[in-house]
């Protein structure tokens, strides 16, 4: 399974500031042993939405995960809508601070998303990928997860 993790466009009062997407780096590190994974930082790697779509088409992922900050919600909505028109079978996962803060409203904001991860994403995301890879049904949103020991990968709770 090919995974693309996306740091979406964010417009701030400071303009388009680019900071390394550290959280996506943690997710990629957690899953790269089992799945092919790439990070796309739209803040530094894309000029516009068409560039984003072209890079997604080129990589041809099976699943795309978005790191959603509240400031990026309108941009992520637009990105997901475009992806679902062009690639209707692609699986979309949303996670990040906005999802963790408002889990009850996540599918109101992102009706076309297939799954949502709330809390620390490393272990629930890997569990979700494993469920999808083996054909096990996975809930649309996990229970809030905060690890006591994030290095303990043997603990993969049912999401």
C-alpha positions in Angstrom: 0.0 0.0 0.0 1.3 3.4 -1.0 0.7 6.2 1.5 1.0 10.0 0.9 1.1 12.2 4.0 0.2 15.8 3.2 1.0 19.0 5.0 -1.7 21.2 3.4 -1.6 24.9 2.3 -2.0 27.3 5.2 -2.4 31.0 4.8 -1.4 33.0 7.9 -0.9 36.7 8.7 2.7 36.0 8.0 2.0 34.7 4.5 2.9 31.1 3.4 5.4 30.2 6.1 6.9 26.8 5.8 7.9 24.8 8.9 9.0 21.1 8.7 5.9 18.9 9.2 7.4 17.1 12.2 4.2 15.2 13.1 4.0 13.7 9.6 7.6 12.7 10.0 6.7 10.7 13.1 3.8 9.0 11.2 6.1 8.2 8.3 8.7 6.7 10.6 6.1 4.6 12.3 4.7 3.1 9.1 7.6 3.0 6.7 8.8 -0.4 7.9 5.5 -1.9 6.6 4.3 0.5 3.9 5.7 2.7 1.2 5.3 6.3 2.4 6.0 9.8 1.1 5.5 13.2 2.7 4.2 16.1 0.5 4.7 19.5 2.2 2.4 21.8 0.1 3.9 24.8 1.9 7.3 24.2 0.3 6.7 21.6 -2.5 3.6 23.0 -4.3 3.0 26.3 -6.0 -0.8 25.9 -6.2 -3.7 23.3 -6.1 -3.0 22.1 -9.6 0.6 21.4 -8.6 -0.7 19.4 -5.6 -3.0 17.4 -7.8 -0.2 16.7 -10.3 2.1 15.4 -7.5 -0.6 13.2 -6.2 -1.3 11.7 -9.6 2.4 11.2 -10.1 2.8 9.3 -6.8 -0.5 7.4 -7.2 -1.1 6.6 -3.6 -3.7 4.2 -2.3 -4.3 6.4 0.8 -3.7 10.1 1.6 -3.4 11.4 5.2 -3.9 15.1 5.9 -2.5 16.9 8.9 -5.3 19.4 9.7 -4.8 22.6 11.6 -7.9 24.8 12.0 -6.4 27.5 9.9 -6.1 25.0 7.0 -9.7 23.6 7.1 -11.0 25.4 4.0 -7.9 24.4 2.0 -8.1 20.7 3.1 -11.8 20.7 2.2 -11.0 21.9 -1.3 -8.1 19.4 -1.7 -10.3 16.5 -0.6 -13.2 17.5 -2.9 -10.8 17.7 -5.8 -9.2 14.3 -5.0 -12.5 12.5 -4.6 -13.6 13.8 -8.1 -10.4 12.7 -9.8 -9.7 9.6 -7.8 -12.9 8.4 -6.2 -11.5 5.2 -4.8 -8.6 6.8 -2.9 -8.9 6.5 0.8 -8.6 9.8 2.7 -7.6 10.1 6.4 -7.7 13.3 8.4 -5.9 13.9 11.6 -4.1 16.6 13.5 -5.0 19.3 16.0 -8.3 20.3 14.5 -9.6 16.7 14.4 -8.5 16.1 18.0 -10.2 19.3 19.2 -13.5 18.7 17.4 -13.9 15.0 16.8 -17.7 15.1 16.9 -17.8 17.5 13.9 -15.0 16.0 11.8 -17.3 14.4 9.2 -19.4 17.6 9.1 -16.2 19.4 8.0 -14.9 16.6 5.8 -17.8 14.5 4.6 -15.7 12.9 1.9 -13.0 11.7 4.3 -13.0 8.0 4.9 -11.3 8.0 8.3 -10.2 10.3 11.1 -7.5 9.9 13.7 -7.8 11.8 17.0 -5.0 12.1 19.6 -1.5 11.0 18.9 -1.6 9.4 15.5 1.3 7.1 15.2 -0.2 3.9 16.8 -3.8 4.4 15.6 -2.7 5.2 12.1 -0.5 2.1 11.9 -3.5 0.0 13.3 -5.8 1.6 10.7 -3.4 0.7 7.8 -3.0 -2.8 9.1 -6.7 -3.2 9.2 -7.1 -1.9 5.7 -4.3 -4.1 4.4 -5.8 -7.2 5.8 -9.4 -6.4 5.0 -10.5 -6.0 8.6 -13.3 -3.5 9.1 -12.0 -0.3 10.7 -14.2 2.4 12.4 -14.3 5.8 10.8 -12.8 7.5 13.8 -10.6 6.0 16.6 -11.1 6.5 20.3 -8.8 9.3 21.6 -5.3 7.9 21.9 -2.5 9.3 23.9 0.5 6.9 24.4 2.3 6.5 27.6 5.2 5.0 25.7 5.2 5.9 22.0 8.1 3.6 21.4 6.1 0.5 22.4 4.9 -0.5 19.0 3.8 -3.9 20.3 0.7 -2.1 21.7 -1.7 -1.7 18.8 -5.1 -1.1 20.3 -8.3 -1.7 18.3 -9.2 1.6 16.8 
